[in-house]
Amino acid sequence: MGINLCKGVRSLFLAIIWLVLLHPGILADAADRASEGGRVVRTSDDPPFLVTQPQSAAGLEGDSITLSVAAGGTAPLQYQWFKDGQPIPGATTSIFEIPFLLEADAGTYRVEVSNAFGKVVSADASISFLPLIQVFVEGNIASGIVRVSKPVLVSLKSARPGWILHYTTDGAEPVPTSPTYTAPFLVSEALELRVAADAPDHLEFLEGDSVRFLFLAPQVIDWEDLPSLRYPESGAVGATSSSGLLVRIRVLSGPAVLEGSVLRTTGVGPVVLRAEQDGNETFAAAASEQTLEIGRGVQGVAFQPIPDRLLDDPPVQLVATTTTGLPATFQVVSGPAVLSGNLLTPTGVGRIEVKALQGGSDLWLPAEAIRSFVVTRTTTAATLTIEGPRPDGSYRLDLRAPAEMRGTVLFSPDLRTWTAVGKATGQGPLQPVPVVVQPGSTAGGPGGFWRFQQDAPGPQGPGLTISGPGPGGKVTVRATGPVDSPIAVEFSLDLMTWFEVATVVGAGPSTPVTVPTSLGPDTGLPRGFWRARVP
């Protein structure tokens, strides 16, 4: 007894020291109180404070549970206990006691301490009600109805030491002769489990709540074919269950939002979708996940066409826009030209290809568009190019002449007698004017000669005749033109790129001059094109 008293005094002494160290004003408050004719004079104004907090507790039905606090401050102190936020009638002291614990007493408790100078609220403390018999399914406490879709391990526990548990699995009331629980057991079919606890002295035999096990049929979730999406596209997603129950789909992660059954992309990357069916009293819950990869979006480039040009025309200003609004840049793919920003300057004649490029971004794929155009030399003379005979026996002549230059296309089989094939008017050196000679016409034949004769006064355009192939496959080319005027004879495989074969001096419109050339059939008629022009 002396030992217990010493321990009690020592604990009280330590508590007083701790209280003084925490609130040194408490001694001053005591010193400030004096008796004046039997009346207590208060000379300090301390609000309440807590020295100890209420501690959580748990118990069985019928146990006694006590919560308490220690508080300081200027007297008098008022106490009010609360359960789940509501004041408890009559609980107005520093100690709150539940003499006989019931399940309804479980909850969250706290106390409010107040005086004339303020109030303080304690931390929450919980009171838990422990059933006498606890049933665990796969380690988790269970009660009521347990729905499972596969066999589960069941264990039992008594909250009172030494009590023996007896159980039944057919819904019958357990009795002392029912099977005794010794180890966890497997439940693999629907049943009702009832458990009772037998006191060590066998004077009490108490039954707990029964637990019903329902085995649910499995169900499978089937996804509809997921759409292949690129930003910022949208697509429908869906899933069904083998049970026919409604399936719920949600976005777990990724750059997309689900609006009803439509998945709207908000960026690029993987999107994880989850389809869920919560189950019911017949079917077990089911879930399935799918990942959808959102690709970068497709953008377009609108590149304004570039018309054919003369070499001495001003530089070309390139214009291109994209469907995304991102800026486009330009590159020379081929041809004689230099590029500065969006200003293209041809440096020679021929076909030029230019690319408008948008390099893409985190959200958009690269895109490009290509334009091409032909640059020719400036000329005031008319030229004829001849194609034929074509498969149907016809010939085609293309006249390139300054705009408004009018004249007649002539044919001669011998350079003495000329026959008018048709009239033509130039539309500019870059715009060919076609003249078609039909099969059976008096004009045509491999030994014929062609020329364009200008009607109005002015410089006479050069003419050109082609004959052959002769012996050895050689092609003979003859040019006509004004006396003493230079005539450049050129050859092309595609009417785009022209190669100068020779330059001769004209001897008059009726006197052809043979052009020195060794071109054979592989580069001459019928696949090649010839023209004569004034340099």
URRAMO-V104477 format. One record per residue. OMEGA is omega in radians with two decimals (none if undefined). Layout:
<<OMEGA> <OMEGA>>
This chain:
<<3.11> <3.12> <3.13> <-3.14> <3.11> <3.12> <-3.13> <3.13> <-3.13> <3.13> <3.12> <-3.14> <3.14> <3.13> <3.13> <3.13> <-3.14> <3.14> <-3.12> <3.13> <-3.12> <-3.12> <-3.10> <-3.12> <-3.08> <3.09> <3.11> <3.13> <3.12> <-3.14> <-3.10> <-3.13> <3.13> <-3.12> <3.08> <3.13> <3.13> <-3.12> <3.13> <3.12> <3.14> <-3.10> <3.07> <-3.04> <-3.10> <2.99> <-3.11> <3.05> <-3.10> <3.07> <3.07> <3.14> <3.05> <-3.09> <3.12> <-3.11> <3.10> <-3.13> <3.08> <3.09> <3.13> <3.12> <3.06> <-3.13> <-3.14> <3.00> <-3.11> <3.04> <2.96> <-3.05> <3.06> <-3.12> <-3.11> <3.12> <0.00> <3.10> <3.09> <-3.13> <3.01> <3.12> <-3.13> <3.01> <-3.13> <3.06> <-3.12> <3.14> <3.14> <-3.12> <3.07> <-3.13> <-2.98> <3.05> <-3.13> <-3.13> <3.06> <-3.05> <2.98> <-3.03> <-3.11> <-3.03> <3.03> <-3.14> <-3.13> <-3.13> <-3.14> <-3.14> <-3.11> <-3.05> <2.99> <-3.13> <3.09> <3.14> <-3.08> <2.96> <-3.07> <-3.02> <3.09> <3.11> <3.11> <-3.12> <-3.10> <2.97> <3.12> <3.01> <-3.10> <3.00> <-3.11> <3.10> <-3.13> <3.07> <3.14> <-3.12> <3.14> <3.10> <3.14> <3.07> <-3.08> <3.08> <-3.13> <-3.12> <-3.05> <3.08> <3.08> <-3.10> <3.10> <-3.14> <-3.12> <3.13> <3.12> <3.13> <-3.09> <3.13> <-3.08> <3.05> <-3.11> <-3.14> <3.05> <3.13> <3.13> <-3.13> <3.04> <3.14> <-3.10> <-3.09> <3.03> <-3.05> <2.99> <-3.14> <3.13> <3.14> <3.14> <3.14> <-3.14> <3.11> <-3.11> <3.13> <3.08> <-3.13> <3.12> <3.14> <3.11> <-3.09> <3.10> <-3.12> <-3.06> <3.04> <-3.07> <3.11> <3.14> <3.14> <3.03> <-3.11> <3.07> <-3.04> <3.07> <-3.13> <-3.13> <-3.12> <3.14> <-3.14> <3.11> <3.10> <3.11> <3.08> <-2.98> <3.13> <3.06> <3.13> <3.13> <3.10> <3.12> <3.10> <3.09> <3.10> <-3.05> <3.09> <3.11> <3.04> <-3.08> <3.09> <3.11> <3.12> <2.91> <-3.13> <-3.14> <3.12> <3.01> <-2.97> <2.95> <3.08> <0.02> <-3.07> <3.04> <3.13> <-3.13> <3.05> <-3.12> <3.11> <3.11> <3.11> <3.12> <3.12> <-3.05> <3.11> <-3.08> <-3.14> <3.11> <3.13> <3.07> <3.11> <3.09> <-3.13> <3.05> <-3.04> <3.10> <3.04> <-3.13> <3.12> <-3.00> <3.09> <-3.09> <3.11> <-3.14> <-3.11> <3.12> <-3.13> <-3.06> <3.10> <-3.11> <3.06> <3.14> <3.12> <3.10> <3.05> <-3.05> <2.98> <-2.97> <-3.12> <3.09> <-3.09> <-3.13> <-3.04> <3.09> <3.07> <-3.13> <3.13> <3.12> <-3.13> <3.08> <3.10> <-3.13> <-3.13> <3.12> <-3.11> <3.08> <-3.09> <3.12> <3.09> <3.14> <3.09> <3.05> <-3.07> <-3.12> <3.12> <3.12> <-3.13> <3.03> <-2.98> <2.97> <-3.05> <-3.10> <3.02> <3.11> <3.07> <-3.11> <3.04> <-3.09> <-3.11> <3.10> <3.08> <3.12> <3.14> <3.14> <-3.07> <3.09> <-3.07> <3.09> <3.02> <-3.04> <3.08> <3.01> <-3.14> <3.14> <3.09> <-3.09> <3.13> <3.03> <-3.04> <3.04> <-3.05> <3.09> <-3.13> <-3.08> <3.14> <3.04> <3.12> <3.12> <-3.12> <3.13> <-3.14> <3.14> <3.06> <-3.11> <3.14> <2.94> <-2.97> <2.95> <-2.94> <3.13> <-3.13> <3.11> <-3.08> <-2.98> <3.04> <3.04> <3.10> <-3.14> <3.04> <-3.08> <3.03> <3.07> <3.09> <-3.07> <3.07> <3.09> <3.11> <3.07> <3.13> <3.06> <-3.12> <3.08> <3.11> <3.08> <2.96> <-2.98> <3.05> <3.11> <-0.05> <3.10> <-3.08> <3.14> <3.11> <-3.12> <3.04> <3.02> <3.07> <3.07> <3.11> <2.99> <-3.05> <3.08> <-3.13> <3.11> <3.04> <-3.10> <3.13> <-3.07> <3.02> <-3.05> <3.07> <3.09> <3.07> <-3.02> <-3.13> <3.09> <-3.14> <-3.10> <-3.14> <3.11> <3.11> <-3.14> <3.08> <3.11> <3.12> <3.14> <3.10> <-3.13> <-3.06> <3.14> <-3.06> <-3.14> <3.07> <-3.07> <3.00> <-3.07> <3.07> <-3.04> <3.09> <3.14> <3.11> <3.08> <3.09> <3.07> <-3.11> <-3.07> <-3.10> <-3.09> <3.14> <-3.08> <3.01> <3.07> <-3.11> <-3.12> <-3.12> <-3.05> <3.10> <3.13> <-3.11> <3.13> <-3.14> <3.13> <3.08> <-3.06> <3.03> <3.13> <3.06> <-3.10> <0.02> <3.11> <3.12> <-3.13> <3.10> <-3.08> <3.10> <3.13> <-3.12> <3.11> <-3.12> <3.05> <3.14> <3.13> <-3.12> <3.08> <3.10> <3.11> <3.11> <3.09> <3.13> <-3.05> <-3.11> <3.13> <3.06> <-3.01> <-3.11> <3.13> <-3.12> <-3.08> <3.11> <3.13> <-3.13> <-3.12> <3.02> <3.14> <-3.14> <-3.11> <3.11> <-3.13> <-3.07> <-3.11> <-3.10> <-3.13> <3.11> <3.14> <-3.13> <3.14> <3.12> <3.10> <-3.10> <-3.14> <-3.04> <-3.11> <-3.11> <-3.13> <3.14> <0.02> <-3.03> <-3.09> <3.14> <-3.12> <3.01> <3.06> <-3.12> <3.05> <-3.10> <none>>
